[in-house]
């Protein structure tokens, strides 16, 4: 059972304070976690299909669509023909880092943690966010573009085609192994149902303005304020 540690800050299964330096890796979801938008929804706006796509996104994030890969394929199909220029427009005019993100990421980096972005979104955005925050690793889906327009498909990668919940967990555990650390020394931060597998595999799960299913399971949930509020449960 979670209890309210401070207004809008709920803890479950541990007693603060924790020590940030006891952790070695922090993994972040991107859309609605590090950034303020769901990129696929904003791209869909360029095709006049935002409401249709956003409804599928919301259902997937709430866990009402169990198969994330299928939900993403359905949304991608609706983006076919959207000009590549729409991606630049979304990044320039709609994408912002969420409140407190830079402060929290800098605190993690200062404490010596490696940083990982693992997203069911798209590399066009994840690589830009990775660069902006100076993150160490990133994995996301790559949109296929032909003749200056989206095809509605993804490009196959050596590891597969779609980053879903299972792939997020696999990547986090793989990075832990490469770093020579235990999963208990990792933190995972997310908001949607597809983040639950990685959040359940690490030592500390942080939910940022989470969907109900995530709020019920996360060890630390931020329901008001910025991501830097997570620092309130860490001592010196």
C-alpha positions as CSV (number, residue, x, y, z in Angstrom):
1,X,0.0,0.0,0.0
2,X,1.4,3.4,-1.0
3,X,1.4,6.3,1.5
4,X,1.7,10.0,0.8
5,X,5.2,10.9,1.8
6,X,4.6,14.6,0.9
7,X,1.8,16.3,-1.1
8,X,1.6,14.6,-4.5
9,X,4.4,12.2,-3.7
10,X,3.6,8.6,-2.9
11,X,6.0,5.9,-1.7
12,X,5.5,2.1,-1.6
13,X,7.7,-0.7,-0.2
14,X,10.6,1.4,1.1
15,X,11.3,4.0,3.8
16,X,13.0,7.3,2.8
17,X,15.7,8.5,2.7
18,X,17.5,6.6,0.0
19,X,21.0,7.4,-1.3
20,X,21.2,8.3,-4.9
21,X,24.9,7.2,-5.0
22,X,23.8,3.6,-4.2
23,X,22.4,3.4,-7.7
24,X,24.5,3.1,-10.9
25,X,21.9,3.4,-13.7
26,X,18.7,5.3,-14.4
27,X,16.5,4.4,-17.3
28,X,13.9,6.8,-18.6
29,X,10.8,6.4,-20.8
30,X,10.6,9.4,-23.2
31,X,7.0,10.4,-24.2
32,X,5.0,11.9,-21.4
33,X,8.0,11.2,-19.0
34,X,11.0,13.1,-20.2
35,X,9.0,15.2,-22.6
36,X,5.5,16.7,-22.5
37,X,4.0,15.0,-25.6
38,X,3.2,11.7,-27.2
39,X,5.2,12.2,-30.4
40,X,3.0,9.8,-32.4
41,X,-0.1,11.8,-31.6
42,X,1.5,15.1,-32.6
43,X,2.7,13.6,-35.9
44,X,-0.8,12.4,-36.5
45,X,-2.1,15.9,-36.1
46,X,-0.3,16.7,-39.3
47,X,-2.4,14.1,-41.0
48,X,-5.6,15.3,-39.4
49,X,-5.8,12.1,-37.4
50,X,-4.7,13.1,-34.0
51,X,-7.9,12.2,-32.2
52,X,-8.0,8.7,-33.7
53,X,-4.3,8.0,-32.9
54,X,-4.4,9.6,-29.5
55,X,-7.3,7.3,-28.5
56,X,-5.2,4.3,-29.3
57,X,-2.2,5.7,-27.5
58,X,-4.2,6.4,-24.4
59,X,-5.7,2.9,-24.3
60,X,-2.2,1.4,-24.8
61,X,-0.7,3.5,-22.0
62,X,-3.6,2.6,-19.6
63,X,-3.0,-1.0,-20.4
64,X,-6.3,-1.5,-22.0
65,X,-4.6,-2.7,-25.2
66,X,-2.4,-5.6,-24.1
67,X,-0.4,-5.9,-27.3
68,X,1.7,-2.7,-27.5
69,X,3.3,-3.7,-30.8
70,X,-0.1,-4.1,-32.4
71,X,-1.3,-0.8,-31.0
72,X,1.8,0.9,-32.5
73,X,1.4,-0.7,-35.9
74,X,-2.2,0.5,-36.0
75,X,-1.1,4.1,-35.2
76,X,1.8,4.0,-37.7
77,X,-0.5,2.9,-40.5
78,X,-2.5,6.1,-40.0
79,X,0.7,8.1,-40.4
80,X,1.4,6.9,-43.9
81,X,2.0,9.8,-46.3
82,X,2.8,12.4,-43.6
83,X,5.7,14.5,-44.8
84,X,9.0,14.1,-43.0
85,X,8.9,17.9,-42.4
86,X,6.1,17.2,-39.9
87,X,8.7,15.6,-37.6
88,X,10.8,18.7,-37.6
89,X,7.7,20.8,-36.9
90,X,6.7,18.7,-34.0
91,X,10.2,18.8,-32.5
92,X,10.5,22.6,-33.0
93,X,7.1,23.7,-31.9
94,X,5.6,21.1,-29.6
95,X,8.2,19.1,-27.8
96,X,9.4,20.4,-24.5
97,X,11.2,18.7,-21.6
98,X,8.9,18.1,-18.7
99,X,9.3,20.3,-15.5
100,X,12.2,19.2,-13.3
101,X,13.6,16.8,-15.9
102,X,16.9,18.6,-16.4
103,X,17.4,19.1,-12.6
104,X,16.8,15.4,-11.9
105,X,19.0,14.1,-14.7
106,X,21.8,16.4,-13.7
107,X,21.5,15.2,-10.1
108,X,21.7,11.6,-11.3
109,X,24.7,12.3,-13.4
110,X,26.4,14.2,-10.6
111,X,25.9,11.2,-8.3
112,X,27.7,9.0,-10.9
113,X,24.7,7.2,-12.5
114,X,24.8,6.2,-16.2
115,X,21.6,7.3,-18.0
116,X,19.5,5.4,-20.5
117,X,16.6,6.5,-22.6
118,X,14.4,3.5,-23.7
119,X,11.4,4.5,-25.7
120,X,8.5,3.0,-27.6
121,X,8.7,6.3,-29.6
122,X,11.0,7.3,-32.4
123,X,14.7,7.8,-32.9
124,X,14.1,11.1,-34.7
125,X,13.1,12.5,-31.3
126,X,15.0,10.3,-28.9
127,X,18.4,11.1,-30.4
128,X,17.6,14.8,-30.1
129,X,16.5,14.4,-26.5
130,X,19.5,12.2,-25.7
131,X,21.8,14.9,-27.0
132,X,20.0,17.7,-25.2
133,X,20.3,15.9,-21.8
134,X,23.7,14.3,-22.4
135,X,22.3,10.8,-21.9
136,X,24.7,7.8,-22.2
137,X,22.5,5.3,-24.0
138,X,19.2,5.3,-26.0
139,X,17.0,2.8,-27.8
140,X,13.8,3.6,-29.8
141,X,12.0,2.8,-33.0
142,X,13.1,4.1,-36.4
143,X,10.5,5.5,-38.7
144,X,10.7,4.5,-42.4
145,X,10.8,7.4,-44.8
146,X,10.6,7.2,-48.5
147,X,10.5,10.1,-51.0
148,X,10.2,12.6,-48.1
149,X,7.2,11.0,-46.4
150,X,6.4,8.4,-43.8
151,X,5.5,4.9,-45.1
152,X,3.6,3.9,-42.0
153,X,6.2,1.3,-41.1
154,X,9.3,1.0,-39.0
155,X,12.8,0.0,-40.1
156,X,13.9,-3.4,-38.8
157,X,17.0,-3.2,-36.5
158,X,19.4,-6.0,-35.4
159,X,17.5,-6.4,-32.1
160,X,14.0,-6.3,-33.7
161,X,11.5,-3.8,-34.9
162,X,9.5,-2.4,-32.0
163,X,10.5,-1.3,-28.5
164,X,7.6,-2.6,-26.4
165,X,7.5,-3.3,-22.7
166,X,9.4,-6.6,-23.0
167,X,12.2,-4.9,-25.0
168,X,12.4,-2.0,-22.5
169,X,13.0,-4.6,-19.7
170,X,15.5,-6.5,-21.8
171,X,17.5,-3.4,-22.7
172,X,17.7,-2.3,-19.0
173,X,18.8,-5.7,-17.9
174,X,21.3,-5.9,-20.7
175,X,22.8,-2.5,-19.8
176,X,23.0,-3.6,-16.2
177,X,24.9,-6.7,-17.3
178,X,27.3,-4.7,-19.5
179,X,28.0,-2.4,-16.6
180,X,28.5,-5.3,-14.2
181,X,25.8,-4.1,-11.8
182,X,22.8,-5.9,-10.3
183,X,19.3,-4.8,-11.5
184,X,18.7,-3.7,-7.9
185,X,21.2,-0.9,-8.5
186,X,19.1,0.5,-11.3
187,X,16.2,3.0,-11.3
188,X,13.4,3.0,-14.0
189,X,11.2,6.1,-14.6
190,X,8.0,5.9,-16.7
191,X,4.3,6.7,-16.8
192,X,2.5,4.1,-18.9
193,X,1.7,0.4,-18.9
194,X,4.5,-0.5,-21.3
195,X,7.0,0.8,-18.7
196,X,5.8,-1.7,-16.0
197,X,8.1,-4.5,-17.1
198,X,11.3,-2.5,-16.7
199,X,10.0,-0.8,-13.6
200,X,9.4,-4.2,-12.0
201,X,12.9,-5.4,-12.8
202,X,14.9,-2.8,-11.0
203,X,15.7,-1.6,-7.5
204,X,13.6,1.6,-7.6
205,X,10.6,2.4,-9.9
206,X,9.5,6.0,-10.3
207,X,6.2,6.9,-11.9
208,X,5.9,10.5,-13.3
209,X,2.2,11.6,-13.5
210,X,1.4,8.0,-14.1
211,X,-1.6,6.2,-15.6
212,X,-3.7,4.4,-13.0
213,X,-2.1,0.9,-13.5
214,X,1.4,2.4,-13.0
215,X,0.3,4.4,-9.9
216,X,-0.8,1.1,-8.3
217,X,2.6,-0.6,-8.7
218,X,5.4,2.0,-8.7
219,X,7.6,2.4,-5.6
220,X,7.6,6.2,-5.9
221,X,4.8,8.1,-7.7
222,X,4.9,11.8,-8.5
223,X,1.4,13.0,-9.0
224,X,2.0,16.8,-8.8
225,X,5.0,18.9,-9.5
226,X,8.1,18.2,-11.6
227,X,10.3,15.2,-11.9
228,X,12.9,16.7,-9.6
229,X,10.4,16.0,-6.8
230,X,11.8,12.5,-6.8
231,X,14.9,13.9,-5.1
232,X,12.8,14.5,-2.0
233,X,13.2,10.8,-1.0
234,X,17.0,10.9,-1.3
235,X,19.2,12.0,1.5
236,X,22.7,13.4,1.3
